[in-house]
Amino acid sequence: MPRTVLEPRFQVEHLSILDSDGNLDSSLDPEIPSAELKRLYRAMLLGRRLDERMIRLQRQGRIGTFAPIKGQEASQVGAAATLRRTDWMVPSFRETAAMLLRGWPIEKLLLLFAGYLEGGQPDESQNDLPITIPVATQLPHAVGLAYAAQYRGDDAVVMAFCGDGATSEGDFHEAVNFAGVWHVPAVFVVQNNQWAISVPLKKQTHSRTIAQKALAYGIPGLQVDGNDVLAVYAACHEAVERARGGDGPTLIECVTYRLGVHTTADDPTKYRTAEEVEAWERKDPLTRFTAYLKKKRLLEEGLEDEVDKEIAAAVQRFEALGAAEPLTMFEHVYAELPAHLKAQREQLAGALGNGATPPAGDDDQASPPMRGQRTTRR
Amino acid sequence: MAVMTYREALNLALREEMKRDDRVFVIGEEVGLYEGAYKVTQGLLKEFGPRRIVDTPIAESGFTGVGIGAAMTGLRPVVEMMTFNFALLALDQIVNSAAKMNYMSGGQFNVPIVIRGPGGPAHQLAAQHSQSMEVYFYHVPGLKVVRPSTPMDAKGLLKSAIRDDNPVIFIESETLYNIKGEVPEDPDFVIPLGQAAVRREGADVTVVAYMGMMYRAMEAAEELEKDGISVEIVDPRTLMPMDTETILASVRKTHRVVVVEAGAGFAGMGSEIAAEIQEAAFDDLDAPVERVTGVPAPMPYARNLEKAKTPSKERIVEAIRRVCYQDGNGSH
């Protein structure tokens, strides 16, 4: 009874199309139409500029803690751009650029990070989940959405994001395993940004790549240069269409780098060197894509100013809003307002001097539904 | 009406709701071919097929999360926990996602999911398999928590839980699966969540108890009736939201209360009920509210120790006598 080799040696591929100077490997050109290239660029630029603006807003105390995206624009925009509007996007908490691309208004993202409930509320027409904070908790949800698509027989694909740190969580492994067993239309995009707060990748996993974790679950895994928007787009497009065609889930590892802080409550100079950051700055996804578009003569004049104006106008509208209404804290705890919460709501309304008994529930005329609120259940 | 077991009543509720609404599906370990560790899903795979009766890998967090995701798009999953003790592996999914998604999405994504399975003391299932799990859930805003004590309640409340637009924690009991009782066969029969039941009318003292403890309280009441103490028994049935009105109405009638719970007493259901009563009906009380609870220790494996840890009929009788000042220790 000899020992035998059951599987041939596994292979994990790495895909890179644009080098750090924006030169294209023409044999791998995904031939993305010009309008689509412009859309990608605009979303990456808007993501970068909004990120910078949001950090200033946070430092001024105008919004709360959030997770900046600087350096990861290509990973998330290149991935989300391959989805249809009817597909689902399941973010973790560092996907601002992808959310913008998916149609979240800037103002709503500001509301989200200023603590307004409506900031977490996707538009009715949007198949996007709100951000989640427990690491990897969203990945089983994505499999559930994909199972529901299979259940109903529609052709929706689900793309879920997580970071390198999340690949240590049980929920990551459970989700990828379920997806493999059920062959659901899901694409897992890991933004491997090298650091889970202060813990580097080598302390997170002994695997050489994250992509290879897919192989253990019997699904394809691919590593891409996450700072190369063309490579991310090409890889995700292939995975999304494979899922849509009924050929099951894929895990894509985007090798990227968090150029900034983990969140606005973090100081990365405590745990990593300036040299390391500078080395990654030379691989900046936006610079690289700018160089490529310049060569293709696709850069639009005045786009930066246009984007900045759009952000400024959104900030202005956001700041014009009053403080969040305290009584909204009782809304949406349950699908209806139970008696014990109704009593507390009335008590608070009294203490706030909002009159005797505010109406509550579905027929609440004093508090109209939030913008975009569904009146019918899915 | 038909006489059936608690297990059959649950099975009937699932079957009726799955026939009524094709968005309802069952997911969990061993729910399909094996028909459930406790056979609650008997015959369902054959009737509804593997798309709607879904056997999963062994991963409580995973399949609970899958259920939550599916529920967010409007399906109505019923997640079976082989035992509710294993729901601890899914606590993040239940507490951080199921309970909060409707709130965090500004009402866009409600989570109409039922998470069901047995919990509480059983017969020598020991420390990791006998816990009264409801305490972990009724503290969490956004969840509803049901503990059905009778076959009729099992059916009527499970149907309501499946139709409810919120996440519902539905904890059954290994010790009750075989009890029999009358159950309406009408597929439109439901028992609304949040309604307590007066199990036994009485004049002298109110006992609040559910599940196995309700039956033990019933035995205590019968014994005390011989001594002329008339015990009223209120079964909350739904712990969140709780029907405090029915409990308070009983207290205003009897003026004395004993709360019985199988789990440890500290910050338990009894503490909450006692607090609610003293806030709303302090002047109606003729004696302090007594709690009869499980010993705050892990459940022992040994049969005699298991028995000693869990509230007995004798301890309930003693507590009732004490609140009636008929325990022979002083006169009032």
Interface residues (C-beta under 8 A of the other chain):
Chain A: L117 E118 G119 G120 Q121 P122 E124 L129 P130 T132 I133 P134 T137 L139 P140 H141 A142 V143 G144 L145 A146 Y147 A148 Y151 G170 D171 E174 A175 N177 F178 V181 E331 H332 V333 Y334 A335 E336 P338 A339 H340 P369 M370 G372 Q373 R374 R377 R378
Chain B: F25 R51 T56 P57 A59 S61 G62 F63 T64 G65 V66 G67 I68 G69 A70 A71 M72 T73 G74 L75 D92 Q93 N96 S97 M101 N102 Y103 M104 S105 G106 G107 Q108 F109 N110 P112 P141 G142 K144 D164 D165 N166 G194 P241 M242
